[in-house]
C-alpha cells in the first residue's frame, strides 16, 4: 500500500467515513487539517507543558514577594491540575522515547551551551546571564559606579533551571546542565514529531518520523542562492559563507532556518516549536479549548515574541473556518469557560509584568516608517520569494493544508511589516512558530508520492527546494567545523559582557536590563540584590584570548 493510499484512508477515517474495503489508490490531495490535530491530550502533552512551566515557577519562587509568589504559583499548579491528559498515558513506546531523548541531547550539542564546540557570538551575553543566575542571589540587579541601578530583565525561561542548579554545583556544572535541559526540550520536540508522523502515516510510523524529523531539523529557506550571488559579486568566492553562515543576507530581517535557530537562538526556538507542535497535535481534539492558554502562558516567559507567533496560530485555529469550522463559537465558549485558562492567565500576569518592564526603550516601529519605503518593500518581497514561497507553493499543490498551513503562510507574509528589537526579532523570533508549521507541512508533502501527472512538477520542485535547504543548513552548520571552541567568561556580569561583546556598537541592551526601581515591579517583586560593577576602565577582560 502506498503512502498516498495510507494518507487518504486516514483522512477518510478521521472524518468518520467508512474506509475503503480494499486498498484503492487515492488521487485526491491529502488533507493536512483532516489528518492532524485529533490526538487527545496525554502525558506527553503534560510533560511539554510542565517543561515550559518550570522556569516560571522557579522565577516566582526566587524573585517575587511571598504573597505574590504563592498566588501565582497556586494558579499555575491549578491550571496544570485542570489540564486534560492525566488519564491519557504515554503515547510512545520505550524505544521511540529513548530514541527521541538521545537524538535531542545530540541535537543540543549544536547549541554551544557547553562550549565544547564553537558557540555563536550571542553566547557572549547568554553566558553572562547564566553566570549571574548561578553565582549570586535572586533577583539579580546591578549598581554602576555612578550609582545607577539596573535589574536583569530578560526572558529567562531557558536559563533558570540550570542557573538554580549552578548555585549549589558551580558554573561549569550549570553549563553542562543547560545542555541537558536544552536536550530534554529538543527530545520533546522530536517526540511530538513522532506523534504527528504516526497520525500522517499510521502503518509506517518509523518512516514518517524519519522524514518528518529530518525535514524539521534541516528546514531552511533557499538563502544559499542570494548568498552565492552576493558573495560572487563581492569577489569573496561562491563558497564564502562556509564557516560564516548566511541567514542575514537581507540585512533588514531574517526567517531563521532551524539549524540557525539551534545555533543562535535555542532559547527562543524551543518554546515556539513546542507550543506550535502541541497545537498541530491537539487543535481538533474536543478537550483542546480547556488547555489552550497554558502552554502559551508558560512559553511567553521563554520568548515573548516566539510565544506570540504561536498565539496567533492558536487564534487562527479558533477563528471561523479554522479547526472547528462551524463550531468556532463553541470553541471560544470552551476557552473562556475553562477555569484552567483563567488560572493560566493569573500564572502569567507577574511574568508578563516583568518582561514588559522598560520595554519601551527597545527599538520598534513600522517597517515602512523606519526605512525607505521602496527599498524596504523590495527587501520584504525578496524575503518571501527566497524563504517562504519555494516551500509554500509546491506544498499547496501536493496537499490541502487547511487552517494550519494557510495561517502560517499568511503570518509569514505580514510579520516583516513591524520592526521590534535590535535584529528585528518580530520576524526572526515571531516567525519561528509559523515556520514550524511550514516544516511539518513540507515533511507531510514529502511523504506523498507523485502518483498524479499534474503533481509531478510540484513533487520535483519540492525535492529541489529540499536539496537547497539541506545545502543551506550545511553551510550554516559549518560554523561548528570551521571555528574553534572558546571558553565562557567566568568573570563578567551581563552589563560588562554586553559592552565588550561584538554587538556593543550595534545593539541597545535595553532588552537585557531595565532601570531599577521599576514602578510596575516594586509592589510584588523582592528587592534585587545590587551587585557592584567597577568603572568600565577597571572592568575585567571577559575574553582575554579574544572574542569569538
N, C-alpha and C positions, 0 to 999 in steps of 0.2 A: 504494500500500500504506500503510495507516495506521500510525502509531507503535505502536499497541497490537499490531497484527499482527507488526511487527518485534520488539517486546519478547518476545512469546510465542514466535516462531520461534527467537530467540536462546536463550531458556530451554531449548527442546527440544534444540537443538544442544549446549548446554552439558552436558546430561545424556546425551550420546552416543545420542540417539534420532534417527531419521530425520526431517528437516524435511518439512513438507507439500509435496507436489509442486506445488500451486497456492496462491496467497495466500488463505488462508482466514481469516475474521475470528475471532479468538480471544476467547472470552468469559471465560476464567479470569483471575483476577487475576495480573499478572506477579509473578514470584518474584525478589525482590531478591537473595536469597542465591544463587540459581542463576545470576544474570546477572553478579554482581561477584565478584572475588576469584580469577579464574583466570589472570590475566596472570603470565607467568613474569618473574622479576626481570631487569632490563636496565640499560642505562646511566643511565636516569632514576632508577631505584632507587638506584644507587650515587651519583649526583650528590646526591640528597637526603640520603643517609647521610653523605657527605663534608661537605656543608654543615653538618649538625648536629654532626659530629665536630670540625671545625676549631677552634672555640673551646676545647674541652677539650684538644686537642693544644697550642695556644698557652699555655694555663694551665699545663700540666705543664712546658713548656719554660721558662716565666718565673717560676714560683712554687715548684716542687718542687726538692729537692736532686738533684744529677745522677744518683745511683743510682736513686732512686725514679722520677725523670722518665724515665730510659731504659727501666726495666722497664714502666711503664705505657704509654709511647708505643709501644714494640715490641708490646705486647699489642694496642693499638688498631689499629696497621697490620696486624698479623697477622689480627685479626678482619675487617678490611676486605678483605684479600687473599683470605681464605677465603669471603667472602660470594658467593653465586651472583649472576650477572648480567653478568660480564665479557664473555661471548660473546653477550650479548643484543642489542647495538646500541641505537641511539637510536630510540624508538618514534614520535616525532612528526616531521612534515615541517618544512622550514626555515621556511616561512611561519607555521605554527602556533607553532613555538618562538619566533620573533621576536615574534609577537603576545602570547604569554604573558609574555615578558620585558618588553615595552613596557608592557603593562597592569599588570604587577607594579610597575614603577617609578612609574607614575601612581598606583596604589593606595597605595603607600608615602608619597606626598606628604601623605596624611591623617594620618600618624603624628605629625607635629610634630617629628621628629628634627632637621630642618634649620632650624626656626624661621622659615621664610619665610611660613608660615601660622600661625594660632593653635595653640599647643601646650598640651595639657591640664596641669593643675596637677601631675600626677605627674612631669612633666619637670623640676620644680624640683630633685628629688633625682637623677633619672636623668642630667640634665646634669652634675651633680657627679660621678657615677660615671664618666662618660666623661672628664671633665676630669682626674680623679685618675689614671685609667689612661693618659691621653695625656701628662701633664705631669710625670711622675716615674717613678722606677724601681719595679720589681715585686719582691716582693709589696708591696702598699700597706698602710701602717699609720699610726696617728696617736698623738701624745702630747699629752695635755691639760696645761694649766699646772700642775695639781696632781700631775703625774707618772703619771696613769692612762694605760695604753696600750690601744689598740684595733686590731683587724685588720679591714680591709674584707672582709666575709664576706657575699656576696650571689650570687645566680645571675647569672653574668657572661657567659653564652653570647652574648647579643645584642650585647654591647659590646666584647668583647676584640679582634676583628679591626680595627675602626675605632680603638680605643684604641691598639693597637700601631702602626698607620699614623700616628696623630697624634704619636707620639714623634719622628718624623722630619719630619712635614709641618705640625704645629701643630694647635691645637684647632679652628679653623674648617674645615680640611680634614677633620678627624676627624668633624665633624658631617655634612658632605656625604657622606663615605664610609659613615657609619652609615645614611643614607637609601638609598644604593645597595645596601648589604648587606641591608637590610630588603627593598628592591625585588626583589633576586635571590631571596630566600626566598619572597616572595609570588608571584613568577613561577613558582617550583617548585610552589607550591600550585595555581596555575592549570593548570600542565602535568599534574599528577596528576588534576585535574578533567577535563581534556581526555581523558586516558586512560580515566577512568571513563565519560565520555559516549560514547566510542566503543564501550565494552562494552554500554552501555544501548541505543544506537540506531546499530548499525553502518553502516547505509546513509545516515544523515544525521548524521555526527559534528559538523558545524558547528552545526546546530540544537541538538543535545544539549549541546554545550559552552556555547552561549549561555544556554540555560535553566538548566543546572546551575551554571554560573559566576555568572549573575545571582542565582539563588536563594541561593547560598553567600555572595556578597559582601553582600547586603542582608538576610541572615537575622536575624530578630529575633522576640521574642515579641510578645504583644499588650499590651505595657506602656503603650502610648499610652492605653488605656482607664482604668486606675487613675490615671494622671496627669491625665486630663481630670476625673475625679471629684474627686480630691484638690485640684487647683487651683481647681476650681469651688467646692467647699465652703470653701476658704480665702479666696475672694474675689480670687484672683490673676488670674482670667481663664482661659478654656478653652485658650488657646494660650500659657500662661505657660512651658511647657517649651521654647519656641523660644529658642535661644541658651543654654539651661541644661542640656539633656539630661534624661533621666528614668529611668535604669535603677535608681536607688536608692530607688524608691518603697516597697519593702517594709521597708526600714530594718534588717532583720536579715541579709539576704543578697540576692544577685542572681545571675541567669544572664545573662551578658553577651552581648547581640546582637553580630553580627560587626562592625558599624560601631563600636560601643562598644569592642570588643576592639582594633581597629586604632587608634582614637583614644587609648585609655588604656593598653593593655597589649599592644602588638605583641610584646614580648619573651617574654610567656607564650603568646600565641596561636600564634605561628609553630611552635614545637616540638610543641605539642598537635595542631595541624592536620596538620602534615607526617607525624608518626608515625601518626596515625589514618587519613589517606588512603592511606598505604603499606599499612596493614593491610587496608583495604577493597579495595585493588587486588590484593593478593597472598595473602590468607588461605587460599584453597583451592588455591594452587599447591603442587605436591609439594616444591619447594625452600624454601618459606617457613619451616619449622622451623629451618633452618640459619642464618637471619638474624634470627630473632625478637627476640633480646636486643639487638642492636647499635643500632638506631635508638632504642630506649628508654633504653639506657645513655647515648647521646650527648645525647638530649633532656633528660635529668634535670639536666644542668649549666645548661641554659637556664631550666627551670621545673620544679622537683621535683614540685609538685602537678599541674601540667599533664601531665607525663610519667606520673604515677601514674594519671591518668584513662585515658590510652592503654594503660597496662599492664593495667588491669582489663579493658578491652575485649579485649586480647590473651588474657588468661586465659579470657575467655568464648569466644573462638574455639577455644581448646584444650580446653574443658570438654566433658563428654558432651552430645551434642545440639548442639554448636557446629559449626564449619565442617567438621569431619571426621566428624561423627556417630559411626558405629560404629567408626571408625578413630582415636578420640582417644588411645588408649593408644599407638598407633604414632607419633602426632604428638608426644606427650610424650617418647617414647623418642628421636625425632629431635631434639627440642630439647636434651635432656640429653646426647645422644651427640655433638653437633656441637662440635668444638673451638672454632669461632668464637664460640659463645655463652659459653664459659668465658673466652676471651680478652677478650670484651666486658666481662665482669664484672671482670676484672683491670684493664682500662682505666678502668672506672667507680669502682673502690674508692677511690682518693685523692680523686676529685671528690666522692663522697658524704661522705667524712670531712670534707672542707672545708665542704660545705653544711650538715652537721648540727652543726657546732661551735657550742655555745651556744644551740642551737635550743630548749632547754627554757625559755628566757626568753620565747619568743613565746607570746602568749595562745592557749590551746586548751582544749577540753573538750566534753562532750556538750551539745547544744543545750538539752535539757530540764532540764539541771542548771544551766546558766548563766543561763537566762531563765525567767520564769514559765511553767510548762508549758502552760497553756491558751492563753495568748496566742501562745507560740512555735509550738504545734501549728497554731493557726489561720493564722498567717502562712506556715507551711510549706505547708499545703494550698492557700492562696491563690496562693503562688508557682507551684505545679504547675498550678493551674487557669488562670493567666494566661500562663505561659511555656512549658509543655510540652504539656498536653493539647490545646490548639487545633490544634497540628500533628499530634500523635501519633494522635488519633482518626481524622481523615479519611485520613491516610496509611495507617493499618491497614486501612481499608475499601477502599482503592483498590489496594493491592498487598500481597503477602506479604513481610514484611520479613526473616524469618529471624532468625538469631542476632544480626546487627549491630543491627538495629532494636530487638529485644527487650532486648538487653543495654544499649543506650544509654538507652532509656526507664526501665528498672529502675534504672540507675545515677543518672540524674537524679532519680528518686524518693527515693533514700536519702541522697544526698550532703549535704543540709542537716542531717542528724542530728548531724553533728560540726562544731564550730567550730574553725577554725585561722586565725590571723593577724588583723591589725587590721581588715580589711574582710571577714572570714570568707572567706578565699581558698579554703577547701575547696570551696565552691560556685562562686565566681566563676572560679577557675583550674581546679579539678578538673572543672568542668562543660564546659570548652571542648572536650574530646575527644568526649564523647557528643553534645554539641550539633552538632559537625561531622558525625557520623553522621546525626543527625536532619535536618540541612540537605541532605545528599546524598539521603536517602530522600524528603524533600519535593520536591526537584528531579526525582527519578525519577517521583514520582507526578504532578507537573505535566506530564510528557510523555505521560501516559496520557489519551486522550480518553474522554469519558463515553459509551461506546457501550452500556453496560448500564443499564437503567432504574433498577436498585437502586443504582447507583453515582452517579447524578446528584446527589442531596443531598450526598454526600461531595465530589464534584467541585466543586460550588458553594461548599461550606464551605471547602474548601482554598483556593480563589481568594479568598474573603473574608478568610481569615487572612493570605494573602499580601499583600493590599491593606493590612491593618492593620500588617503587618510593614514594608512599604515606608514607610508614614506614620511609624512609629516610627523607622525608620532615617533618614529625612529630618530628623525632629526632633533626633535625636542629632547628625547631621552639621551641623546649623545652627550648632553651636559655631564651625565654621570660617568661616562667613559673618558671624556676629553679633559676634564678638570679635576684637580686633586681635592681630597677632603681637607677641610680646615677646622681647627678646634673652636668650639664655642667659648665666648669670653666669660670667665668666672667672676670678673671684677666690675662690670659696667651695668648700672641700672638703666631702665628704659630711656630716660631723657639723655643720658650720656651716649648710649648706643645709637640713639636716633641721630644725634648731632655728629657722630663720627661715621655714620653709615654712608653707603654710596648714594643714598637718596636724599641726603640732607639739603642739597641745593634745590631740589625739585619737589619736596613734599612738605606739606603743612601737617605737623604731628598732632593736630587737634583731634584726630581720630584715635589717638592712644592715651591722651591725658586731657583732663578738664580742670579749670581753676577750682580751688577749694578755699572757702566753703561754697557749696552749691545749694541755693535755696530749695530746690526740688528734692534734695537728698538728705539734708540735715535733719528733718523731722523723724526719719526712720532708719538712717544708716549710722552704724557705730562710727565714732570719730576715727579717721585714719591715723596710723602711726607714721608721722612725717619723718622720712629718712633724709638726713642732711646730705646735700650734694656739694662738692667742692667747686670753687670757681672753675670755669671752663679751662683756664690755662693750667690748673693743677689737677685736672681730671685724669684718671689712669688711661693709658692707651688700651683700647678694647682688644685690638688685634695687632700685637707688636710685630708679627711677621707679615703684616699686610692684610688688607681687606680682600674678600673674595671678589 
